[in-house]
Amino acid sequence: MTALSIAGVEVSPGQSRRLEIPVARLPTGTNLSLPVEVVCGAHEGPRMWLSAAVHGDELNGVEIIRRVMEKIEPAKLRGTLIAAPIVNVYGFIDQSRYLPDRRDLNRCFPGSATGSLASRLAYLFMTEIVARCQYGIDLHTGANHRTNLPQVRADLSDEETRKCAEAFAAPVTIDARTRDGSLRWAATKKKRSKVLLYEAGEPLRFNEDAIATGVKGVLRVLLQLKMRTRGPKRTTETIRFDATTWVRAKRSGILRLEVKLGQRVAKGDRLGRIADAFGGESVRVVAPGSGLVIGHTSNPLVHQGDAVLHIGMEK
């Protein structure tokens, strides 16, 4: 097993170190850095990164990484684990999804050393973390005012990625294409890494079910890759979807949902109603096909065209 050098700091086999990778200065002159923990196992094996808070308001992944790292013992680990619990340090401080320039960091990868603030941060993460790893798990929640059923999104056409997704064993696994500019896109296309994207819960909240599912899933992937010799047992099989769809509001008003995350629905089922404050001028929200509710808005105030429910579609 060889030592690993990150940002000029060498981590020897059997050692764990916490680093602060310089990012930039705030307008006040205060230095801002990317917190990273590196566990260099005592035995040869793969290298994997764990990332969270690429969107600064998505907190479940921060706690998932903390709990996972508590269980990692350098003397027993095969390979190297690099944990970055707060990638978007700017957004995290501001409790915001975005960076100060209002850019979405997850649309700026692989980034540039001379580009915008978001581009520079993306480039730093790619060169210091992703470039050193063969595998990655990127942890997210739903976007603003949305909540997600715990789910893994991955390129299931790649056999090794599929096996990792199956080992994670989230309630739902989705064969999902990558979005240009996302961390998963850049890591798989540019660096040829095998990447899982975990989505669960909502922003600015800790959801215990989402966190516990994520912790067990990450540990099972480490077991799958033989980086650890023990991991949680799978108690249920994941449900695979090859397609999902968003149900959108046909009118503006107050949404009264009648379904929950994880609920199965059939084509034509009523999912809720949109009406005015008195319940008048009601419009039904119906399922476009059979499937499973994997996400929905948490805000009952909707505008026409808003995405209100996300459904994993059965064939």
C-alpha positions, 0 to 999 in steps of 0.5 A: 500500500502506497501513501496518498498525497492531497494538496501537498499533504501525505497520508501514509498507509494505516493513517487517517488525517483531516485536511483543510484544502484552501479554496479562496478568500472571502471579501473580508479577507478570511480564508475559506477551505474545503474540509476533507478526511482521508483514510489510507488503509493499511492494505491495497484496495480501491480508492473512493470518495464520498461527497455531500453538500454540493448544494449547500443546503442539502444536509443529510449527506453531511451526517451520513459521511460523519457516521460512516467515517466513525466506523472506518478503521485505517488498520482494517481498511483496504484501499483509501476513502476520501470524505468531503462532507461540505463541498459547497462551503459557500452555500453551506455557510449561507444555508443556500443551494447556490454559490454567491454568484448564484451559480449551481455548482452541480452544473459547473463540473469539471470546472476551470482553474481560471473560471468563475467562482463555481468553476474554480471550486469544481476544478479544485474538487476534480483535481484534488479528490476525483482524479485520485479515485476510481469510485465515488458516492455523491450524496444529495437531498431533494431541491428547494421545497421538495422531498425525495424517497431514498433512491440511488441514480446511476448508469445501470448499463455499466456492470460494475456500477450496477453491482454497486447500486444493487449493493447500496440497496436503496428502496429505489434504484433508477437507471438515470442519465447524467446531466452535463456539468454535474459531478457525476457527469464529469467523473464518469465521462472525464475520469472514468470513475464509477459513481452513485448518486444518492437522493433522500429527504429534503433541504435544511433538514435531518431525516433519520430514515434517509440518513440511516439508509444512506449510511447502510448503503455506503457501508454495503458498497465498501463491502462490495468493493472488498474495502471492508470485510463487514457490512449491514445485511440487505433486508429488502430488495431495491425496486428498479425504474428505467424511467420517471416522470414529473406530474405538473400543476394544471393550475395555480392554487393550493395543493392538497396531496393525497399520497405519500412517498413510497406509495404505489399508484395506478394510471388515473388515480387521484394524487391530490387536488389544487384549489383556491383558499376556499376549496373552490375551482378544484382541479384533480391531480392524477397519475399519468401511469402506474408506478411509485411516488419517489418525490413530491413538493413540500410547499402546498402553494403551486403555480401552473406548470410547477412539478408537484410529484415525481413518479417512478414509472412501471413498464 
